[in-house]
Amino acid sequence: MNNTHKPDRKTSIARARTGLPPEGVPPFSLRMDGQPAGEWLGGDEAGNWVHPASGLKFKVQQTPRGRGIEHVAFLENTGSGDSPLLDNLDFFRWSGSCDVLVPPVILHCGGGLTDATYPGNAWRVRRTELPDWSALHLGSVRGRSSAKDLPLFFLTDMEERSGLAFVVGYSGNWKARIMREENSEGVRVDIGLPLAFRIPAGEQVRLGSVLLVPYEGNLSAGTNVLRNTLRENICPPLPGDGTARSVFVSWFGIQHEGNEAVFSRELECYRAVGTSVFEIDAAWSKQGLHKDYGAGNWLREDQEKFPGGLAPFANKVRSAGMDFGLWIEPETVEAGTILHQELGDYLLDDGNGKRFLLDLSKREALDRIFAVLEEVFEKYGVRWTRFDSNLEPEPFWNTISDPGLRGWTELRHFQGVYELLDRLMARFPDLHLESCSSGGMRIDLEILRRSHSIWISDNTSFPATMRQHIGGANRFLPSHLLHVELVGDYSLVRNGFFDPDDASSFPPEHYLIGFGGLLGFGQPLAGCTAATRAKFAAILKSWNEVRMNLQGDFFALTPQPETLAAWEVWQFVAADRSSAHVIAFRRLSDSPIRTIHPCGLLPGGRYRVTGKISGTCFEADGENLMAMGFPCELTEKGNAELFLIETASR
């Protein structure tokens, strides 16, 4: 690394777009059999680097993605034998000058964990400063990309004048080191994989990807540049009319106790509510040794639960004007299931002998599970699927004694996951794919490019925790991806939040969280009063009024709270600036009034502001609204308000 190079601001931004170190320096590093690799030759315009001694070829593929550029790293063994044992791999290296970033500041976030404390680690935004020779280490654990840190962070300066967003694309364990170099004149970002592996002769592997997005302005500006880049250039278009849809998901309200009779009653209720999708979650297929799931019996439905068959029930859903959805967990195979018997040679056992990881590094396993899912989706007419992954894969890979084969199996497994998703999307273009991994524990660039929505956390209970999740996630990801669910489950009943006989017990503080993303329902309504069912219909009607705003910008009008005794205010603005909605939460603050200063409106536009709960209504010019703000009064602690901001004629 050439530490004496001190580019000016313009040069640094240009280099930020390429992400490459100085000319002649490889944009990667690794060891071979525990030793430094030695000299690499090349660095041509095609991004090829050759290691003559081993026959390895490293390739960096760069592709413009809107305002950003994506870097994808490949490693190929052109030799006649297996490669040396490769480790300590950084497949992406970027460096910049502290003339631009004085001192460097990293804005990063916890992954999609299921927290039960407040504030928890999940989706909690953190600010780390590097005032001197120092480093921040980010990464994942247990083989899932967002099981610790979200693989997405911003690098900026103390004043937040400009910055870079980094989005990592690898779905297992990754590592990032953001460091101040020893002479304090530069800052460097190294991103890699903490595994060892050997590449067989003639094989090539995709190591990982990084999306780099430069922006001008503060974190709010960077947030929206990044969200727009992801939405327009990475995420697949939403099926149907291209907007977020509402969905009923059975798991958190019903779990494994669902059956044809239970679902038929709920179907009638949610048809009346007006939801777009009715999804049956886990435990629809015949169980193996695990009572809840039946993973591996995808071709054998549970006939005790569906004596009339699942296909006729799917027809009922379509007759009710809704799309039919189904949960799957393709990488998991339970003992005693069809796939356990059929694919035993392609299963990895962590020693428990009850649940196995389907080894998608093997072509035979990949082709078979695709054929199974193709048959399932055709048979039931599936138009929505939650693609889940509940196993922590690392213990399964760790049973492979050869470290070179262990790492190779992991790398090839994720290539299999990506290929499976790609094949499903190509085969079923109208299918909505929702990514899930025990909540939001596998979210990264590669999953984003293959997901229409993301289940961001398994915590659907405590409103303040759910609010932290959706508020934090919106600071990094497009709103249309983010799925949260409204459900009065046992935790809410236990804590006094929900009474199925009392429509008022599902307060705005809880249901307005769902207005920050894709709106999901899980509450069983068949046993609720007519007033409660009508309330759910009214909630959905209000969400439908604002869902177009989820395709635009997000503004956090207050900092993310560190305590329950703080207000939190979000704003979502339509792409054409013609409408917006603001959600304000008081929670336990002693102050009943907050002045709200909206952002992103047309200064010369005329807007009508309506409080959907309070009934307040007034008009003002966009410039005045943004400059002067308007008051929000919530007289009771734990209350919330939804403001619609719509274009008004003069």
Secondary structure, 3 states (H helix, E strand, C coil): CCCCCCCCHHHHHHHHHHCCCCCCCCCCEEEECCEECCCCEECCCCCEEEECCCCEEEEEEEEEECCEEEEEEEEEECCCCCCCCEEEEEEEEEEEECCCCCCEEEEEEECECCCCCCCCCCCCEEEEECCCCCEEEEECECCECCCCECCEEEEEECCCCEEEEEEEECCCCCEEEEEECCCCCEEEEEEEECCCECCCCCCEEEEEEEEEEEEECCHHHHHHHHHHHHHHHCCCCCCCCCCCCCEEECHHHHHHHCCHHHHHHHHHHHHHHCCCEEEECCCCECCCCCCCCCCCCCCCECCCCCCCCHHHHHHHHHHCCCEEEEEECCCEEECCCHHHHHCHHHEEECCCCCEEEECCCCHHHHHHHHHHHHHHHHHHCCCEEEECCCCCCHHHHCCCCCHHHHHHHHHHHHHHHHHHHHHHHHHCCCCEEEECECCECCCCHHHHCCCCEEECCCCCCCHHHHHHHHHHHHCCCCHHHEEEEECCCHHHHHCCCCCCCCHHHCCHHHHHHHHHCEEEECCCCCCCCHHHHHHHHHHHHHHHHHHHHHHCEEEECCCCCCCCCCCEEEEEECCCCCEEEEEEECCCCCCCEEEECCCCCCCCCEEEEEECCCCCEEEEEHHHHHHHCEEEECCCCCCEEEEEEEECCC
